[in-house]
């Protein structure tokens, strides 16, 4: 199996000219770049560098599940316009993380509002040939309000709006953190996986002993960590990327695997981020190319 490998542009690299980022990605051996919501210039830079287009961030997100009718209606209109412009640019996958603006909004309430917003969004996707990949980050504590990070809620979302244009960004790092079997998710939702993040999670037994399943009460929580776990580059955590590769191949996956660099060891400078991307790429390439 050969899967295209790419990256979400990390924080420090976002301050560079996009042509410089694209040149790094090409020279490092990546195939695609994920794009921000204002994707037109980025798409042009990708093509100039010989790179493909990965996912495109939605121009709105939490507004789509706002309890305010006017806010929600504007968000749907803005997203549908973006979907149309994506198709014209040759981008086919939208990335959405449905975190409500009010962290205390319940997931049950968000699901009700999803049922209001997403039939129109799904129709726009179907007409344009675009698919949405929902991100499985739980959102900020203590409420963890994101709509769509567990199989329970994915089942409910896809039952409520069954369009095949709606699917998942498969990120095993979040599933490991949550204690959800990541290969079972890949098997159950294999027909709904439209994007994939190359990120891993390390489990920390001593921290598990000290803090349990919650963040530290007294100690500082490290970056990209919740106490008993930390996000890391592939190959530094517990995800079996060979098994993931087999699952993606069995599912007939046609998308890319994009490195999402959320590892505290590789941040703070462009040089550090580039080192982390290369580290992740070297491991993913062993299993996915």
Residue, then its C-alpha position, 0 to 999 in steps of 0.5 A: x500500500x502506498x498512501x500520500x503523506x503530508x502535514x498540517x502546517x505547524x505553528x512556527x512555520x505558519x509565519x513563513x511565506x507559504x512558498x517556503x513552507x511548500x518548498x520544505x514539504x517537497x524537499x522533506x519528501x512530503x506529498x501534500x499540504x493541508x490548507x487553512x480556510x483562506x486556501x487560495x494562495x496556499x493551493x497555488x503554492x502547492x501546485x507550484x511545488x508539485x504538491x497535492x492538496x490535503x484537507x481544507x479547514x472550514x471557514x466556520x466551525x462552532x458557529x454551525x452548532x450555535x443556539x442562536x438561529x441567525x448565527x447558525x444560518x450565517x455559518x451554514x451559508x458561509x460554509x456552503x460558499x466555501x464548499x463551492x469554492x473548494x470544488x473549483x480549486x480542486x480541493x475535495x476534503x474539508x476539515x471541521x472541529x465542532x467545538x461550540x462557542x460555549x464550552x458548557x453546551x452539552x453534546x446532546x444540545x449540539x447534536x440537536x443543532x447539528x440536525x438543523x445545520x447539516x442537511x443543507x451542508x451535506x447537500x452542498x457537499x454532494x453537489x460539489x463533490x466535497x466531503x467533510x472530515x470531522x476532527x475527534x479532538x474532545x475539546x477543552x476541559x473540564x467539559x470536553x464539548x466537541x461534537x463527534x469524538x466517540x463512536x457513540x456520538x458518531x453513530x448518532x451524527x451519521x444516523x441524524x444526517x446519513x449523507x455519505x459526504x459526512x465522515x471522519x478525520x481518523x486520528x488514533x492519538x485521540x482514541x488512545x488518549x480516550x481509551x477507545x480501541x483505535x483499530x476497532x474504530x477504523x474497522x467500524x467507520x472504514x466507509x466514513x474515513x476521509x482524512x487521517x492525521x499522523x500523530x501518536x500518543x505515549x501513555x505515562x504510567x508514573x503520571x497515571x499513578x500520580x494523577x489518575x485519568x484527570x489532569x494534575x491538580x497541583x503540578x503544571x500540565x505539560x504542553x500537548x499532554x493531559x497528565x497521564x498521556x502526551x501527544x507525540x510523533x508517530x513512532x514515539x507512542x503506542x500506535x501500531x502504524x503497520x496495523x493502521x496501514x493494513x486497516x486503511x488498505x482494507x478500507x480502500x482508503x484514498x486520502x492522505x495521512x497528514x502529520x499533525x505536529x503536537x509534540x512538546x519536544x519539537x516546538x518553539x522554532x521553525x527548525x525544531x518543527x522541521x526536525x519533528x516533521x522529518x522524524x514523523x515522516x521517517x516512521x510513517x513512510x516505513x509503514x505507509x509507502 
